[in-house]
């Protein structure tokens, strides 16, 4: 019987609610660490808890499918071999899939996202980065990334659904999390949009009011402090 078929569920000791089948859980933790750090800085949740607070339970499953490289889907099921996750070209793939999960959990479509992003160059020409073109078709570019293709575009240009907002969002989410957008106008437009979007849609840790002093005034205007 294949080792993939007998693989047991491994639970992360680093991240609450994260588990894996077929993958080495430490490899999964390594891949998710940059995203946890980024989301923790924004939300105030500890790195160990923030993935659960944003995504809920996450179980990454690796199924056997020969030695063709690693392929994953938004429901977190992957096909390949355990060592494929160590391939530099696969770096960020799990975060890419969580980009899909993030947008699906929000139940937002393209009209809700407003992903039409670009900028004007020094000659006044509009440079299209993401979004609809002049004919109303969704047109992706690799502007804002060090180069096209993996690892910066996990869903490559040769795939049939490359020019879709879902794949564009997932790749931008991944590059934002890994701080891989280029230090130029295109990179700032792309990752700046994603940073604002994430901040607008993640849950934030609420202060523990029982540990704070709440002040109010009584009828005689004396300050009352409630522990």
C-alpha positions as CSV (number, residue, x, y, z in Angstrom):
1,X,0.0,0.0,0.0
2,X,1.3,3.5,-0.9
3,X,2.7,5.6,1.9
4,X,0.3,8.3,0.8
5,X,-2.6,6.1,1.5
6,X,-1.5,5.3,5.0
7,X,-0.3,8.8,5.9
8,X,-1.7,10.0,9.2
9,X,-3.1,13.4,10.0
10,X,-0.3,15.5,11.5
11,X,-1.3,18.5,13.6
12,X,0.8,21.6,13.7
13,X,2.4,22.5,17.0
14,X,3.1,26.0,15.7
15,X,-0.2,27.1,14.2
16,X,-3.7,26.5,15.7
17,X,-6.1,24.7,13.4
18,X,-3.4,23.7,10.8
19,X,-2.9,20.0,9.9
20,X,-1.5,18.0,7.0
21,X,-1.8,14.6,5.4
22,X,1.0,13.4,3.2
23,X,3.1,16.5,3.7
24,X,5.7,16.9,6.4
25,X,3.9,19.3,8.8
26,X,7.2,21.2,9.4
27,X,7.4,21.9,5.6
28,X,3.8,23.2,5.7
29,X,4.7,25.4,8.8
30,X,7.7,26.8,7.0
31,X,5.7,27.8,4.0
32,X,2.9,29.4,6.0
33,X,5.2,31.3,8.4
34,X,5.5,34.5,6.3
35,X,1.8,34.8,5.9
36,X,1.2,34.3,9.6
37,X,3.7,37.0,10.4
38,X,2.1,39.4,7.9
39,X,-1.5,38.8,9.2
40,X,-0.4,38.9,12.8
41,X,1.1,42.4,12.3
42,X,-2.1,43.6,10.8
43,X,-4.7,41.9,13.0
44,X,-3.1,41.8,16.4
45,X,-3.6,38.1,16.8
46,X,-0.6,36.0,17.8
47,X,1.2,34.3,14.9
48,X,0.2,30.9,16.3
49,X,-3.5,31.8,16.2
50,X,-4.0,34.2,13.3
51,X,-4.3,31.7,10.5
52,X,-7.2,30.0,12.3
53,X,-8.8,33.4,13.0
54,X,-8.7,34.4,9.3
55,X,-9.2,31.0,7.6
56,X,-10.6,28.6,10.1
57,X,-9.4,25.0,10.1
58,X,-6.8,24.3,7.4
59,X,-5.9,20.7,6.4
60,X,-3.4,20.4,3.5
61,X,-3.7,17.0,1.8
62,X,-1.0,15.5,-0.5
63,X,-2.2,12.8,-2.9
64,X,0.2,10.7,-4.9
65,X,0.4,11.4,-8.6
66,X,3.8,10.6,-10.0
67,X,6.8,12.9,-10.3
68,X,5.2,15.8,-12.3
69,X,5.8,18.6,-9.8
70,X,3.3,19.9,-7.2
71,X,-0.2,20.9,-8.2
72,X,-2.7,22.2,-5.6
73,X,-6.3,23.3,-5.5
74,X,-8.2,25.9,-3.5
75,X,-9.7,23.2,-1.3
76,X,-6.1,22.5,-0.2
77,X,-5.7,19.1,-1.9
78,X,-2.4,18.7,-3.7
79,X,-0.9,16.2,-6.1
80,X,2.8,15.4,-6.3
81,X,5.5,14.1,-4.0
82,X,6.4,15.2,-0.5
83,X,9.8,16.6,-1.5
84,X,8.1,18.8,-4.2
85,X,7.4,21.4,-1.6
86,X,11.1,22.0,-1.2
87,X,11.4,23.0,-4.9
88,X,12.1,26.8,-5.0
89,X,9.6,27.0,-7.9
90,X,6.8,25.8,-5.5
91,X,7.6,28.4,-2.8
92,X,4.5,30.3,-2.1
93,X,2.1,27.7,-3.6
94,X,0.3,27.0,-0.3
95,X,-0.2,30.7,0.3
96,X,-1.5,31.1,-3.3
97,X,-4.2,28.5,-2.5
98,X,-5.0,30.4,0.7
99,X,-5.5,33.5,-1.5
100,X,-8.2,31.6,-3.3
101,X,-9.7,30.5,0.0
102,X,-9.6,34.1,1.3
103,X,-11.7,35.5,-1.5
104,X,-14.1,32.5,-1.7
105,X,-14.8,32.8,2.1
106,X,-15.7,36.4,1.5
107,X,-18.2,35.5,-1.3
108,X,-16.9,38.4,-3.4
109,X,-16.9,38.5,-7.2
110,X,-14.9,40.7,-9.6
111,X,-17.3,43.6,-9.3
112,X,-16.9,43.7,-5.6
113,X,-13.1,43.6,-5.8
114,X,-12.4,46.5,-8.1
115,X,-9.1,45.1,-9.3
116,X,-8.7,47.5,-12.1
117,X,-5.2,48.8,-11.3
118,X,-2.5,50.7,-13.2
119,X,-0.6,53.9,-13.2
120,X,0.6,56.7,-15.5
121,X,4.2,56.8,-16.6
122,X,6.3,60.0,-16.9
123,X,5.0,60.6,-20.4
124,X,1.4,60.4,-19.3
125,X,0.8,56.9,-20.7
126,X,-1.5,54.6,-18.7
127,X,0.2,51.4,-17.8
128,X,-2.2,48.5,-17.2
129,X,-1.3,46.2,-14.3
130,X,-4.4,44.3,-13.5
131,X,-8.1,44.3,-14.5
132,X,-10.3,44.9,-17.5
133,X,-8.8,46.0,-20.8
134,X,-10.3,48.4,-23.2
135,X,-12.5,45.7,-24.7
136,X,-13.9,44.7,-21.2
137,X,-11.9,41.5,-21.0
138,X,-9.8,40.6,-18.0
139,X,-6.1,41.0,-18.8
140,X,-3.4,39.9,-16.5
141,X,0.2,41.1,-16.6
142,X,3.3,40.1,-14.7
143,X,4.1,43.8,-14.0
144,X,5.0,44.2,-10.3
145,X,6.8,40.8,-10.1
146,X,10.5,40.1,-10.6
147,X,9.6,38.0,-13.7
148,X,6.7,36.1,-15.1
149,X,6.2,32.4,-14.3
150,X,6.9,30.4,-11.2
151,X,7.5,31.1,-8.4
152,X,5.9,34.5,-8.8
153,X,3.0,33.3,-10.9
154,X,2.0,29.9,-9.7
155,X,-0.7,29.7,-12.3
156,X,1.3,30.2,-15.5
157,X,0.5,32.0,-18.7
158,X,0.1,28.7,-20.6
159,X,-2.9,27.6,-18.5
160,X,-6.4,28.1,-19.8
161,X,-7.5,30.3,-16.9
162,X,-4.4,32.5,-16.6
163,X,-6.4,35.6,-17.5
164,X,-8.9,35.4,-14.7
165,X,-9.3,37.6,-11.7
166,X,-9.2,34.6,-9.3
167,X,-5.7,33.5,-10.4
168,X,-4.5,37.1,-10.5
169,X,-5.8,37.7,-7.0
170,X,-4.2,34.5,-5.6
171,X,-0.8,35.3,-7.1
172,X,-0.9,38.9,-5.9
173,X,-1.9,37.7,-2.4
174,X,1.0,35.3,-2.4
175,X,3.6,37.9,-3.5
176,X,2.2,40.4,-1.1
177,X,2.6,37.9,1.8
178,X,6.1,37.1,0.8
179,X,7.1,40.7,0.1
180,X,8.1,39.8,-3.5
181,X,6.5,42.7,-5.4
182,X,9.0,44.8,-7.2
183,X,10.2,48.2,-5.9
184,X,8.7,50.2,-8.7
185,X,5.4,51.8,-9.5
186,X,3.8,48.5,-10.8
187,X,4.9,46.6,-7.6
188,X,3.6,49.4,-5.4
189,X,0.3,49.5,-7.2
190,X,-0.2,45.7,-7.1
191,X,0.9,45.0,-3.5
192,X,-0.5,48.3,-2.3
193,X,-4.0,47.3,-3.5
194,X,-3.7,43.9,-1.9
195,X,-2.5,45.3,1.4
196,X,-5.5,47.7,1.6
197,X,-7.9,44.9,0.6
198,X,-6.6,42.5,3.2
199,X,-6.8,45.2,5.9
200,X,-10.4,45.9,5.0
201,X,-11.5,42.3,5.2
202,X,-9.6,40.5,8.0
203,X,-10.9,40.1,11.5
204,X,-9.1,42.2,14.1
205,X,-8.3,41.1,17.7
206,X,-10.6,43.0,20.1
207,X,-9.3,44.4,23.3
208,X,-10.2,42.5,26.5
209,X,-12.5,45.0,28.1
210,X,-12.4,43.2,31.4
211,X,-8.8,44.1,31.7
212,X,-9.2,47.8,30.8
213,X,-10.5,50.6,33.0
214,X,-13.7,52.0,31.7
215,X,-14.4,55.6,32.7
216,X,-17.8,57.2,32.8
217,X,-19.4,60.2,34.6
218,X,-22.1,60.2,37.2
219,X,-24.9,62.8,37.5
220,X,-22.7,65.0,39.7
221,X,-19.9,64.8,37.2
222,X,-17.6,62.8,39.4
223,X,-15.3,60.4,37.5
224,X,-16.2,56.8,38.2
225,X,-13.6,54.1,37.4
226,X,-14.8,50.5,37.0
227,X,-12.2,47.8,37.3
